[in-house]
Amino acid sequence: MKKLTNLLLAVMALSLSAHAQFKSEPSNAGFIKAVETIMGDFPYNYKHITGELVEATGDWHQYSSTVKIPGSEHCVVGLYHSEIDTTASWQALLFRSDNFSKAKSAYKKLYQQLNQCRLRMVDGSVYFLNGEFEDVSEGMDFVTSAFRIQTADERFREFHVELELLYQLDEWVVNVNMVSKKKDNEVRPDWMTGR
């Protein structure tokens, strides 16, 4: 009887473990799918995932995003409406806490999740995000880990995904930004030379 009880307990433990593992996988799959959808719409200035207008300030407008990363507080598309700049960016607030250790832990976990994300192209080819982790210590006000997609597709030449941990007012926040970012010397060549 004792062996049967032990066997039943072992089977229950394995079943609970498998159930817990199954529950964690869909959320990660949802995270990866959302990021892939957002990155896939980058070449179109996020046109297909832009929702209602949230705020308009001069040439800068911010819209709600129709695609959200699971667990995010808010996700927005920012769009410039000027003759010089018509680029768009996508941003999500993923975590906030007044506790540095919790924020650092969330930042590391989100880095690991982003490191598993990929972009599937129309031709079936797959490109993974490639980034370098920037560690953070409590004395720092912010840190950013940047990711790139290693593809020959020119539309993604200046595309970056940035995971940032920063201190704002009285709390730590973790954001993800998907942006087109030129090198400083390409935007303002005189800035680098002083001319």
C-alpha positions as CSV (number, residue, x, y, z in Angstrom):
1,M,0.0,0.0,0.0
2,K,2.9,2.4,0.9
3,K,4.4,1.8,-2.6
4,L,1.1,2.5,-4.3
5,T,0.8,5.8,-2.3
6,N,4.3,6.8,-3.2
7,L,3.7,6.0,-6.9
8,L,0.4,8.0,-6.9
9,L,2.3,11.0,-5.3
10,A,5.0,10.8,-7.8
11,V,2.5,10.7,-10.7
12,M,0.7,13.7,-9.3
13,A,3.9,15.6,-8.9
14,L,4.9,14.9,-12.5
15,S,1.4,15.9,-13.7
16,L,1.5,19.2,-11.7
17,S,5.0,19.9,-13.0
18,A,4.0,19.2,-16.6
19,H,0.8,21.4,-16.1
20,A,2.9,24.3,-14.7
21,Q,5.4,24.0,-17.6
22,F,2.5,24.0,-20.1
23,K,1.0,27.1,-18.5
24,S,4.3,29.0,-18.8
25,E,4.9,28.1,-22.5
26,P,1.8,29.8,-24.0
27,S,2.6,33.2,-22.4
28,N,6.1,33.0,-23.9
29,A,4.7,31.9,-27.2
30,G,2.3,34.9,-27.0
31,F,5.2,37.2,-26.3
32,I,7.2,35.9,-29.2
33,K,4.2,36.1,-31.6
34,A,3.4,39.7,-30.6
35,V,7.0,40.8,-31.1
36,E,7.1,39.0,-34.5
37,T,3.9,40.7,-35.6
38,I,5.2,44.2,-34.5
39,M,8.6,43.7,-36.1
40,G,6.9,42.5,-39.3
41,D,4.9,45.7,-39.6
42,F,8.0,47.9,-39.1
43,P,8.7,48.4,-42.9
44,Y,5.1,49.8,-43.2
45,N,5.6,52.3,-40.3
46,Y,3.4,50.1,-38.1
47,K,0.4,51.2,-40.3
48,H,-1.4,47.8,-39.9
49,I,-1.2,47.9,-36.1
50,T,-1.9,51.6,-35.5
51,G,-5.1,52.2,-33.5
52,E,-6.8,55.3,-32.1
53,L,-5.0,58.7,-31.6
54,V,-3.9,59.0,-28.0
55,E,-1.9,62.3,-28.2
56,A,-0.9,64.9,-30.8
57,T,1.9,67.4,-30.2
58,G,3.0,69.4,-33.2
59,D,4.5,67.0,-35.8
60,W,4.5,64.1,-33.2
61,H,1.4,61.9,-32.9
62,Q,1.0,58.9,-30.6
63,Y,-1.5,56.1,-31.3
64,S,-2.6,53.1,-29.4
65,S,-1.2,49.8,-30.8
66,T,-3.6,47.1,-31.8
67,V,-1.0,44.5,-31.0
68,K,0.1,44.3,-27.4
69,I,2.8,42.3,-25.7
70,P,1.1,40.1,-23.1
71,G,1.5,41.6,-19.6
72,S,2.3,45.1,-20.9
73,E,0.7,48.2,-19.3
74,H,0.4,50.1,-22.5
75,C,1.7,49.9,-26.1
76,V,1.9,52.8,-28.5
77,V,2.9,53.8,-32.0
78,G,4.7,57.1,-32.3
79,L,4.6,58.8,-35.7
80,Y,6.2,62.0,-37.0
81,H,4.2,64.0,-39.5
82,S,6.7,66.3,-41.0
83,E,8.3,66.8,-44.4
84,I,11.7,65.9,-43.0
85,D,10.8,62.9,-40.8
86,T,7.9,60.4,-41.3
87,T,9.4,57.6,-39.3
88,A,7.4,55.6,-36.7
89,S,8.4,53.9,-33.5
90,W,6.7,51.4,-31.3
91,Q,6.9,51.3,-27.5
92,A,5.6,49.3,-24.6
93,L,5.7,49.7,-20.9
94,L,6.3,46.2,-19.7
95,F,7.1,46.5,-16.0
96,R,7.1,49.1,-13.1
97,S,8.1,48.8,-9.5
98,D,9.7,50.8,-6.7
99,N,11.9,47.8,-5.9
100,F,15.2,47.8,-7.9
101,S,15.7,44.0,-7.5
102,K,12.3,43.2,-8.9
103,A,12.9,45.6,-11.8
104,K,16.4,44.1,-12.5
105,S,14.9,40.6,-12.5
106,A,12.1,41.6,-14.9
107,Y,14.7,43.3,-17.2
108,K,16.8,40.1,-17.3
109,K,13.8,37.9,-18.0
110,L,12.5,40.2,-20.8
111,Y,16.0,40.2,-22.3
112,Q,15.9,36.4,-22.4
113,Q,12.4,36.5,-24.0
114,L,13.5,39.0,-26.6
115,N,16.6,36.9,-27.4
116,Q,14.2,34.1,-28.4
117,C,12.2,36.3,-30.8
118,R,12.4,36.0,-34.6
119,L,11.1,37.6,-37.7
120,R,9.6,35.3,-40.3
121,M,9.8,36.8,-43.8
122,V,7.3,36.2,-46.6
123,D,9.7,33.9,-48.4
124,G,9.9,31.7,-45.3
125,S,13.3,32.7,-44.1
126,V,13.7,33.4,-40.4
127,Y,15.9,35.9,-38.7
128,F,16.5,36.1,-35.0
129,L,17.0,39.1,-32.8
130,N,20.6,39.4,-31.9
131,G,21.6,41.5,-28.9
132,E,24.2,42.0,-26.2
133,F,23.0,42.1,-22.6
134,E,24.0,45.3,-20.7
135,D,24.0,44.6,-17.0
136,V,22.8,47.1,-14.4
137,S,23.7,47.9,-10.9
138,E,21.7,49.9,-8.3
139,G,23.8,53.0,-8.7
140,M,22.8,53.4,-12.4
141,D,19.8,55.5,-13.5
142,F,19.3,53.6,-16.7
143,V,20.6,50.9,-19.0
144,T,19.7,49.8,-22.5
145,S,20.3,46.4,-24.2
146,A,20.0,46.8,-28.0
147,F,19.0,44.1,-30.5
148,R,19.3,44.0,-34.3
149,I,18.1,41.6,-37.0
150,Q,20.9,40.2,-39.1
151,T,19.3,40.3,-42.5
152,A,20.3,41.7,-45.9
153,D,16.8,43.2,-46.2
154,E,17.5,46.9,-46.6
155,R,14.2,47.8,-44.9
156,F,15.7,46.6,-41.6
157,R,19.2,48.3,-42.0
158,E,18.5,50.9,-39.3
159,F,16.0,48.8,-37.2
160,H,16.7,48.4,-33.5
161,V,14.8,46.8,-30.6
162,E,15.8,48.4,-27.3
163,L,15.1,47.0,-23.9
164,E,15.6,49.7,-21.3
165,L,15.5,49.8,-17.5
166,L,15.3,53.3,-16.1
167,Y,14.4,55.2,-13.0
168,Q,11.6,57.7,-13.4
169,L,10.5,59.9,-10.6
170,D,10.0,57.3,-7.8
171,E,10.0,54.0,-9.6
172,W,11.9,51.7,-12.0
173,V,10.3,51.0,-15.4
174,V,11.2,48.5,-18.1
175,N,10.3,49.5,-21.7
176,V,10.7,48.0,-25.1
177,N,11.2,50.3,-28.1
178,M,11.2,49.3,-31.7
179,V,12.8,52.1,-33.7
180,S,14.6,53.1,-36.9
181,K,17.9,54.6,-35.6
182,K,20.6,56.1,-37.8
183,K,24.1,56.6,-36.5
184,D,24.7,60.0,-35.0
185,N,27.2,61.0,-37.7
186,E,24.6,60.2,-40.4
187,V,21.9,62.4,-38.7
188,R,24.2,65.3,-37.8
189,P,27.6,64.9,-39.4
190,D,28.7,68.3,-38.0
191,W,28.0,67.1,-34.4
192,M,30.9,64.6,-34.6
193,T,33.4,67.0,-36.2
194,G,32.3,70.3,-34.5
195,R,31.8,71.9,-37.9
